[in-house]
Amino acid sequence: MQHKPVIKPFGSPFIELLTVDSTNNYALSLSREGMAQHGTAIFAHEQTAGKGQMGRQWLTEKGANMALSIVLQPKPLQLSQQFQLSACIAVAVHKFYSNYAGEDTKIKWPNDLYWQDRKAGGILIESIVGSGEAGVGSWKWAVAGIGLNINQTEFSPDLPNPVSLKQITGKNFDSVQLAKELCSSIDHYFTWLINDGFADIYKEYNDCLYKLNETVKLKKNNSVFITTIKGVSPAGQLITYNDSMEERFEFGEVTWMI
């Protein structure tokens, strides 16, 4: 009689580091060396070279915040479905954070976490792709890196609009315990995605979208324009409406002017 393999929940094992250059780099190295498994979580009390979107650096105070990376095997998702994983992680982070920060918590496209008009955290997903059939890349591993402002109250003036959970609530938090709670939230939503498909997660992503149905300023190349946010497509494009015309933008094509 064959038995199904036991799939451990996200956060098992949970590796806690005092300091590292980047939890994503550490997790990617473990994956490439065959030393990681689906659900492995890396938490660091200090990152010396944390990574953000578009090659930016993620700056964080030592011992005050959450720097977490989770290794996962995205099967049966294909590379063409990367936004499904991105949205899944974003919704899981939103659900977790809003339990503490309340309904003013939103997902700013594509996957930043905002509270009111201030940035509470960000997500960076990096992948390991191997060779597949007919020259199509095989999505072997994904590493979901999550940085959340937890107990920090003073930020670099180079950061335009940061906010932390302590500033929102007035309370101190145990970042390690919160990271383990977040692992459980991501485990729940990832299982939901794999077993039940993308439709419900996609709806939840759009329902908690930052500035949904509101007028905003965006910048494309050197031109700033005013438009209304109408949602995000199933492929991850930002949908806007302006002058009776719908437009769709790929990630990196436009910049928010907040």
N, C-alpha and C positions, 0 to 999 in steps of 0.2 A: 504494500500500500504506500503510495507516494504522499508525502506531506508537503504542503506549501511552505516556502521559506518564511521564516519569521522576519517581518520588516519592523525594525525598531523605530520608535517615534523620533521626530526631529529633536535634536538636543541630546541624542544618545549615540556616541559619547559627547560630553560637554567639556571642551578643553579650555581652561582658563589660563591666560598668560598675563604676566606683569607688564611686559612691554614687547612690541613688535613693530616692524616698519608699517605693515598693513595686514589686517586680518584676511583680506581677500588674497593677497600674495601668499600668505601662509597656507590658506586653504587650497589654493590652486597648486601649490607645490606638493602638498600631501596627495592631492588627486592624481597629479602626473606621476608620482612615485608609487602609486598603488597602495598608499597608506591611509586613505580615507574611505569611508563608506557612506552610503546614502543616509543623510540625517546628521552627519558629523557637524558640530557647531564649534566655532572658535570665538572666544570672547577675550578682549584685551582691555586692561585697565589704562594702557597708554599706547597710542599709535604715533610713531615718529614721522610717518609719511603716508597718512591716510589718503584714500583716493575718492574723488567725487566724479560726477558726470563730466563728459567732454574734456577729460584730462586735467580737471581742476583738482586742487588739494583740499582734503577735508580736514579742517583745523578743529581740534578738540582739547579741552583741558584734561590733564592727567587725573585719573581717578574720579572724574565727575560725571561721565556720560556713558553711553552704550556704544561700543564698537563691536559688532557681531557679524560673523559670516557663517552661512550654512551651506554645506555641500549637498547637492542632490543630483540624482539621475533623472533627467526629465522625461524619460520614456513613459508613455508612448508618444509624447509630443515630438513634433518635427521642428527643424530649424525655422521653417516658415511660420511656425506658431509661437515664436519667441514672445510676442506681446501677451499671449495668454498667460505665460508664466510671470511676466512682469506685472500684469494686472492682478494676478492671484496674490503675489507677494505684497503689492501695494495695498490691496483690500485687507489682507491679514494684519499688516502694520497699522492701518487706519483703525480697524476694529479694536486692536489692542490699546492703542494710544488714546482713542476717544473714550474708553472706559475710565480713564483718569482725567482727561482734559475736556471732555464734553463734546457737544454737537458742533462747536465751532471748528473742530478738526476736519480738514479736507485733504483730498489728494490733488496736488497741483501737477497737471500733465507735464511729463509722462509719469513720474513716480516720486516726486518730492512730497513731504508731509508738511502741511501748513496748519497753523492755528490762527484764525482771523487772517491778517495779512502778513504774518511772520512765519519764518521757516523753523520748523521744529526738528526736521530730519530729512534724510535722503536715502535713496536705494541705488545701488550699483550692481547690476548682474553681469558677470563675466562668464564666458563659456570656453570649454575645451572641445574642439571639433576634430574628429578623425575622418579618415577616408571611408566613403561609403560606396554603395552600388552606383554604377553609371556615372561616377565622378561627383555624385551628390554627397556633401559632407554629412557625417553622422554625428549627432549631438550627444557626446559621451557624458559630459559633466556640465553642470552649471553651479556657479557660486553666487549666492545672493548676499551681498554686503549691505548691512543696515547700520546707519549712524543716526543716533537720536540724542538730542540734548536733554539731559535728565536733571542734574543738580547744578549745572554751571549758571552763574548769574552775571558774570562779566565777560564780555566778548570783544574780540578785536574790532577796531573801528573799520577794518576792511570788509567786515561782514555787514551788509546793509540792513538786514531785518531779522536777526535771530531771536528765538525764544526757547526757553526750557520748561520742562514740566514743573520744576520748582517755582519758576516765575509765574506760571499759570495758577498753581494750586497753593503756593506758600509752604509746601511740605518737602522734606527730604525723602529720598527713595534709595532702596538697595538696588543698584544697577544690575548686579548679577542675578538677583531674583527676578527682576523685570525681564531680563534677557531669556531666562528659562520660561517665563510666561509667554513671551513672544514666540519662542520655539513651538509651544503648544498651539498657538493661534495659527502659525504658518502650517503646521502639520495638519490642522483641521481643514484649512482652505485648500491645501495642495491635494489632500485626499478627496475632497469635494470635486476639485477640478478633474482629477484623473477618473473618478468613478462616475460622475454625473455630467461632465462636459462643461463648456465655458459659459453657457447662456446666463445662468444666475449670477455668476461672479462678474460677468461683463455688465449686467444691469446694476449691480451694487457699486461697481467702479464708477459708472456714470452718475449714479444717484448721489455719490459723495464727492463729485468733482468740484474743485475750486473754481469759483466764478461762473458756475453753470447758469446760463441764460442772463448773464450780466455783460455789460459793455466794458471792454478792456482795451489797453494799448499794447500792441505787439510791434516788434521791429523785425523787418526782413531786409537783409543787406544793410543799406544806410537809410532806409525809409521807415518811418514810424506811421502806423495807421490804427484807426479805431474800428473795432469789430465786436461782435457778440459771440460768446462761447456757447455752442449748441451741443457739444458732446465730443466723444472720441469714437472712432470707427472700430470695428472688430479687428482690424489690422493695426490699430494703434495710431492712426492719423488724427490730429486735432481738427475738429469740424467747427468752422465759424460761419457766420452769416452777416453779410454787409451789402447794403445797397441792392437788396432783393437777389443777392447772389451767394450761393454756398461755395466756400473754399475749404480745401483740406491741406494740411501741412504735415510733413514728415518731421520726426524728431531731429532737432538741430537746425531746422529750416528757419524757425522764428525764435525770437527772444522776448520774454515777458518784460514789460516796462511797469514796474510796481513802485 
